[in-house]
């Protein structure tokens, strides 16, 4: 399932099972964007509130993902206490596509 790609439940003190710090941060930001979209726009939860909150706490804005637009967006609008920032996401169409492709039950 796609969730296993996005969620890394390896404790912080141990090395990650998958990816570099940059790759983990990209994956985390995608997961949070899709989860915020699902909740705030579609009124659906794809992960628990607890998991969303935990992943939000792990966001590291000092990590450059190589996508300046998204890095700037997260620095300016990301707020770990809410998902409302999704409404200002510069690539909302892409977030919607991921949601529809991988999370809509057919």
C-alpha positions as CSV (number, residue, x, y, z in Angstrom):
1,X,0.0,0.0,0.0
2,X,1.2,3.5,-0.7
3,X,1.1,4.5,3.0
4,X,4.2,2.2,3.6
5,X,6.1,4.4,1.1
6,X,5.2,7.6,2.8
7,X,5.3,6.7,6.5
8,X,8.6,5.8,8.1
9,X,8.0,4.7,11.7
10,X,11.6,4.1,12.4
11,X,12.6,5.9,15.7
12,X,14.5,9.1,15.1
13,X,17.6,7.8,17.0
14,X,18.0,4.9,14.6
15,X,19.0,5.2,10.9
16,X,16.0,5.4,8.6
17,X,15.0,2.2,6.7
18,X,14.6,4.1,3.5
19,X,16.1,7.2,1.9
20,X,18.3,10.1,2.6
21,X,17.3,12.9,4.9
22,X,16.2,14.9,1.8
23,X,14.1,11.9,0.5
24,X,12.5,11.4,3.8
25,X,11.6,15.1,4.0
26,X,10.1,15.0,0.5
27,X,8.1,12.0,1.4
28,X,6.9,13.5,4.7
29,X,5.8,16.8,3.0
30,X,3.9,14.8,0.3
31,X,2.1,12.7,2.9
32,X,1.2,15.7,5.0
33,X,0.0,17.6,1.9
34,X,-2.2,14.8,0.8
35,X,-3.5,14.1,4.3
36,X,-4.3,17.8,4.8
37,X,-6.1,17.9,1.4
38,X,-8.1,14.9,2.2
39,X,-9.2,16.3,5.6
40,X,-9.6,20.0,4.8
41,X,-11.0,19.7,1.3
42,X,-12.6,16.2,1.1
43,X,-13.6,15.8,4.7
44,X,-11.9,12.4,4.8
45,X,-9.0,11.1,6.9
46,X,-6.3,9.1,5.3
47,X,-4.2,9.0,8.4
48,X,-5.1,9.4,12.1
49,X,-4.9,12.8,13.7
50,X,-2.2,11.5,16.0
51,X,-0.1,10.4,13.0
52,X,-0.6,13.7,11.3
53,X,0.5,15.6,14.4
54,X,3.5,13.4,14.8
55,X,4.6,13.8,11.2
56,X,4.1,17.6,11.4
57,X,6.5,17.7,14.4
58,X,9.1,15.9,12.3
59,X,9.0,18.5,9.4
60,X,12.5,20.0,9.1
61,X,12.3,23.3,7.3
62,X,16.1,23.5,7.1
63,X,16.2,20.5,4.7
64,X,16.2,21.6,1.1
65,X,14.1,19.3,-1.1
66,X,15.4,20.7,-4.3
67,X,12.0,22.2,-5.1
68,X,12.5,25.9,-4.2
69,X,8.8,26.7,-4.7
70,X,7.7,24.0,-2.2
71,X,10.5,24.7,0.2
72,X,9.5,28.4,0.3
73,X,5.8,27.5,0.7
74,X,6.5,25.3,3.7
75,X,8.7,27.9,5.3
76,X,6.0,30.6,4.8
77,X,2.7,28.8,5.3
78,X,3.3,25.4,7.0
79,X,1.8,25.3,10.5
80,X,2.1,22.1,12.5
81,X,-1.0,22.8,14.5
82,X,-3.4,22.8,11.5
83,X,-3.9,21.6,7.9
84,X,-5.4,24.9,6.8
85,X,-2.2,25.8,5.0
86,X,-3.2,23.3,2.2
87,X,-5.5,25.9,0.7
88,X,-2.4,27.9,-0.3
89,X,-0.4,25.0,-1.6
90,X,1.2,26.1,-4.9
91,X,0.8,22.6,-6.4
92,X,-2.7,21.8,-5.2
93,X,-3.6,20.1,-8.5
94,X,-0.7,17.6,-8.0
95,X,-1.8,17.0,-4.4
96,X,-5.3,16.4,-5.6
97,X,-4.0,14.0,-8.3
98,X,-2.1,11.9,-5.7
99,X,-5.2,11.8,-3.5
100,X,-7.4,10.6,-6.3
101,X,-4.9,8.2,-7.7
102,X,-3.9,6.4,-4.5
103,X,-6.6,7.1,-1.8
104,X,-10.0,7.2,-3.5
105,X,-11.7,3.8,-3.0
106,X,-13.0,2.4,-6.2
